[in-house]
């Protein structure tokens, strides 16, 4: 299912930067994952982001490895090639002949039948650092399925593109758990996918406090203060509307607009980096928002259109929208979640006659029902609820300690 042209493109992307990179994701440490998988009957949970520094896909690496037996492939939202924006069915991998099971369709958790004959699940998917990016939920569901069948889970870790130092947004309230928010973490969680797996298990958040044998192959050379541009690694489009680091950084804030009737840039080449509606007064809204640290806002006009596999039916399709475009000038100080909440409150104040908030949907994304009530009134909401305890708790699961503060002399 991975075409030659697709893999060739990945090779070109990777070879230019990754071969000389000082940061080595888990897949680029074969001496470690081979030891963890030797003699195992393996199922792999992966998508198109699971490539090494030479552009080789993990599925092909595992299929060629004589010391293990690869038996099945599992794909998350957007499929194993990351090019679909819809629910998916299973199938067969053309390259290996192995069954491919979709974890983004009628079933979102591997069943015992899917896992038959498997004793180890390997997980390698690039996350973007936001709670509602569903690859995290797929990880949680796989840990639960593995615990029920006493399987080993091996996570090939990757850096968090937004860095691991900054967290934003309230903790998810228990009653708001869903596939876009599976565990009580902030919107911008500040953890690698391997650290999240350790935390989900260590805090007994997996169903009934189940345990699982977890092995994380850590990233070599990543410092948690580093955001993606510092890593000298290519950014592979992680999903159809996530082509760049800048998009990933804006996403924890602009995705909140999916709980409103604003267009969040879908239907254009700049999803999550612009927003608008036919009734927006762009310049007045920019003045209402005032200065935003690390961000420049520019009034624009644009028309969302249907785009195959990226935006089948974008909001305000074929209608001229007025809105604002985001240009992130200082990633280290831009706080996307705070901006997203501030934006919703400002639009509510400026356009109460047109602006609509889907309270249920927004609560699941933001993580707090009380916060939505404030935004519906055009008021600021508390985005710090539970963060102090979370900051203390999460350090127990760090694989990449923060740099020590310099001492004064």
N, C-alpha and C positions, 0 to 999 in steps of 0.2 A: 504493500500500500504506500510505500515511500518511493516515488518516482525518481528516475536517475537525475532529471533536471533539478528536482527539489534538493536532493542530496548534494548535487554539484554546487548549487547556490550556497548551501551551508558550508561546504568545504572552502569556497572562496571567502566567505565571511570569516570563518574561523582561522584560516591560515594566515591572514593578514595581521592578526593581533594576538590570537591565543597561544601560538607556539612559543612566543617570547614572553608570555604573561608570567608574572611572578605569582599570581593567584591561580591555584589549581583546584577546581571543583572536584567532588568525590569521584566522578567518573574518570578523571585524569589521574587517579591513584589506583591503577589496576592491581598492584601488589597487595593492596588492602582488601578490595572487594573480591578478588579471586580467593583469598584466604577465607573470607566470610562465607563464600558460596561453594567451596570445594565439596563435591559429593552430594550437592543438594538438588532437589527437584523444584524448579523455579517457575514462578509466575512473575511477570514484570508489569508494573503500572508506570506508564510513560507516555510522552507525546513527542512532538517534533523538537522540543527544547533539550531532549536527552541526547546531546551529541558531545563528543569529546573535542579536544583541541585540534584534531585533524578532520573534524566533520563526520566522524564515524558515529552511527547511531547505536545506542545501547542495545537495542534489540538484536542488531547484527553482531555486535561484540559478544553478547551472551549466546547467540545461536552458534557461533563459531568456537566457543570455548569448550574444550574437550573434558574439562574437570567438573562440569555440571550438566544438567539436562533442562533445557528451557521447554516448558510445556504449554504456556498460555500467555496471552498479552491482554492487558486491560487498559482502556482509554478513558480519559476524563472528559469534561466538557470541551467541546470543539474537536474532539477526536484525537487519534494518535498523530495526525498531521497538523492539528491546530488550525484547520481552515474551514470549520463549520460553525454556524451560529444558530444551531437548532438541536432538538433532541436527536439522539443517534441510535441506530441499531447496531448489532454486532456484525461479524463477518469473518473473513479469513485474510491473513497477511499474505500478500502475493509473493513476497520475497522468501518467507520461511515456511509457508503453508500452515502455520499455527493458527488456532482460533483466536479471534479478537473479540473480547467482551466489552460492551459499552457500559460505562458507569455514569452515563448521563442520558438516560432514557427512562423506561418504566422502572428500571432498577438502578439504584445509585450506590449500592453496597454489594460487594461480591457475595454470591450465594455459595453454599457448600458444594453444589453441583459444579459451579464454575471453578472452584478451588480443588476439585477432586484430583488426587494424585500429586498435589503440590505440598511441599513442606516449608517453602520459603517464598515470601513476597518481596520483590525489589521495587523500590519507589524512587523515581528520578523525574521530577517535574520542576521547572523554574517558577517559583512564586514571585509576586510583585510587592509583597509587604502589606497588603490590605486584607482585613478580616473577611470582606464579602467576595473576594476573589475565590472561586469555588474549588480550586485545587486543594485548599486547606481542608474543606469538608470531605473531599475524596480521600485525603490522607486519614482523617478521623474515622471515616467509615471502613477503610481498609484495616486500620488498627483494631477496630471492633471485630471485624470478621476474622482477623488473624487470632485474636484472643479466644474467640469462641471455638476455634479449631486447633488451638495450640501451635500455630505456625510461627516461624521466625520472620521478622521484618527487617530488611536491610535498606536503610535510606542513604542514597548517595547525595550528600548535601551540596547546596549551592548558596552563594551569598544572597542576602536580602538587598535588592537594588536600591532601596531607600535607606540603607544603613541599619545598624542595630542599636544606635544610641538614642534615637528620638522615638517616643511613643506619643500618640494623640488619640483623643476621643474617649468617650465613656466605655466602661466594660459592658459587654452584652448582658442584658438582663435575662435571667433564666427562661422566663415565659416567652421570650422573643426568639428562641433558638429556631433555626431553619437551615436550609442548604446554603443561604448567603450569610450565615452566622451560626457556626456549629458549637463554639465554645466561648466561655466568658473572658475574651481578650479585647483589647482596644481596637478601634478601626485601623489605626496604624500601629501594628503590634511590635515591631522592632526585633523580630526573631527570624532566624533561618528556618527552613522547613525541617531540618533535623532537630533543631532546638525545640520547635513546636511539638514534634513527635515525643521527645523526652518529657516535655511539660504536660501534654495531654495524658500520658501514662502516669507520670510522677504525681500529678494532682488528682488522680483517680477520676478523671473526667470521662474516660471511656465507659460505656454502659456497664453498670453494676461494679464499677471499680476493677474491671478485668485487667489482668496482667498479660504481658506479651514479651517474648524475648526480642529485644530491640538492639540492633547494631547500626550505628551511624558512622558512615565514612566521612570524616570532616573535610572541609575545605582547607587547603594549605595556603597560608599567606594572607588570609583575609583578616583585617582588623575591623571590629564592628563599627567604628566611627566612619568607615569608608562607604561612600555612596558609589553607584555604578561607574560614573566617569573616571574614578580613581583606579579602577581595577584593570584597565587595559584589556578588557574582554569585549567581544562583539555583543550587542544586544539583539538577540534573536526575537522576532515578533512573538510574544508569548500567547497571544490570542488574536483573532481577526482585527480588533480595534485597539491593540496594544503594541504599536510598532517601535516605541522608543522609550528611553529613560524619562524624558520630559513628560510623556503621556502617563507613565507609571507614577510619577511624583504627583501629578495633578489628580490622578484617579481617586485616591481616598476622599477627596472633597467633592469633585464634580460628579462622581457616581451617585452621591446623595440626591442629585437632581432627578434620578430615576423614580424617586418617590414624589415627584411633582409633575406638572404639565409643561415644564420647560423642555426644549430640545437640548441635549447635552453634547451636541456635535455629531451624533450618529447620523449617517447619511452624507457625511463629508469625509475628507481625508484627515480631519483634525478632531476626531472624537475625544472628548474630555479636555480639549484645549480651547474650546469655545462653547458658548451656550447662547440661546436666544429664543424668541417667540415673535409672531407677527405684531404683537401689541406692546413690545418692550420699547421704552424710551432709553436708548443705550447711553447717551451722554448724561442724562439725569441720574441713571442708575450708577454710572461710574462715579459721579460726584457724591452720591448717597453712600457708596462704599468707602470713599476716601482712600488714603494711601494704604497699600497692603505690602508689608515687608517682603522683599525678595520677588515681587511680582509687578509687571506692567500690564495694565488693562487697556485695550484699544477697541473703540466702537467699530463694529463691522456690520455688513449685511451679507446674508448667504441663504441658499436654498437647499435644504436637505433633499436627497434623492435616494431611491432604492438602490442598494448595492448588493450584488449577489454574495451570499455567505458572510456579509458584514453588517448589513442593515436592511432586512427585507421590507420592513414597514417603519421607517423612522418617523418620529413625531413631527407633525407639520410637513409631511412629505409634499414636495413640489410647491410649497408656499414660501414666499420671501420672509425670512426672519431677520429681526434686528437684535443685536446682542453685543457681547464683549468677547474678545479673543485674549487668551492668557499667554504671556511670555515670561517664563521664569528666569529671572536674572541672577538670583542668589539662592541656589537650592538648599544651602545649609540653614538659611533662616526662614524660608517659605514654609508655612504650616498649612497644608492643604485642607485638613479636616476643619480647622478653625475658619478658614476661608469659605468652605462649602456651607457651613452653618450660618456664617455671617451673611453670605449671599442670599440664602433662602429667606432669612429674616428681612433683608433689605427689599427683596422683590415683593414680599408680603406687604410691607409698608407702602411701597411705591405703586403697586398694581393690585390692590385687594379685589377689584372688580373682575379681574381676569385670572389671577393666579390661583391655582388649586393645588392643595397638598393631599396626597393619598396617605392618611395618617398611619394606616396599618403597614403599608409598604415602607414608608420612611422610617417608622419605628424599628423595623427589622434591619434596615441598613445602618441607621444611627446607633441603634442598640439600646435606646431608652425611650419609654413612652412619655415621661415627664418632659424631656427635651423637646419632643415634637409639639407638645402643648404650647411651650414658650415660642417656638418658631411660628406656629399658627397665629400667634398674637403679634408677630413681628418683633419679638424680644430676643435678646441673647439667651443662650441656654448653657448650662453647666456641662463642659466637656471634660472635666477632671475627675468625675465620680469614680472612685475605686482605683485611680491611677497610682497613688502612693503605695498601696498594698501590692498592686501588680508589679510595680518596679522592684519592690523588695523580693517578692516571690520569684520573679523570672530569673534572677541572678543564679538561682540554684541549678538552672538548666543551661547555663551558658557553656558553649564549646569554644567561644572566642571572647576571652575576658577583655574588658575595656582597658585602654591604656591608663596607667596610673597618673593621677594629677601631679604636675611638677611641684616639687617642694620649694618653698621660699628659703633663701639664705639670709 
